[in-house]
């Protein structure tokens, strides 16, 4: 279809459509907070998991997998969580939600399901790795990394519902994607993602970095968290081949300065990230 037929984004309508995204990230974020609190009742966690049928099914499937050696199959969420324990629940939730929520094609950006999911998971794990390296809490960076493309997912669903689907990346060509988004939609996927997560009552240390993910220089608040996300996105792009002698983009220089990371530390940081990504994905393959 012609790009001239695309309407500017109505945020209220986008919020309404986004409520039907599979395995809402809101549930994951709330669960993550709960499982970190030792005083949280198991019944409460179970009730929250049960709010999403797809998530419930995946948790039961994982719990009954050979990885956990369950000789007796369980069919009740509370029993399943009791079997694996709180310490394992968070890592399982993060992988299951990532796979369930982000493994889908995003034709509005010319992305296959594998490309979209891999980018989301890679950036999440690299964000966590960077945060640990610089002594920053790893929870919020992981979630911000996982959700850094949520704006694309929401825009894709929005255009699909309005029957205005088009490939924005193809229209952009060599132009910056966010320029085309601003021109056609009235806002970038960065802003859409931030507005959506703020609407869902995520903490500012998650949605503000997403809003400024490609420009830590303009992050008036959450500069460390924004720098972690910016660096993680860039490192994810270097996974297939890193040139240590190349000139770093200005926003990466800014992120490195903000985080106190020397450019010479990037190769070992990238190696650590590759190891973590491979380790998590191998675990996911065994679980599912």
Secondary structure, DSSP 8 states (H G I E B T S, - for coil): --GGG-----HHHHHHHHTTSSS-HHHHHHHHHHHT-TTS-HHHHHHHHTT-HHHHHHHHHHHTSGGGT-SS----HHHHHHHH-HHHHHHHHHHHHHHHHH-S-BGGGTB-HHHHHHHHHHHHHHHHHHHHHTT--HHHHHHHHHTTTHHHHHHHHHHHHTT----HHHHHTTS-HHHHHHHHHSS-HHHHHHHHHHHTT--HHHHHHHHTTT-GGG-SS-HHHHHHHHHHHHHHHTTT---TTS---HHHHHHHHHHT--GGGHHHHHHHHHHHHHHHHHHHHHH-
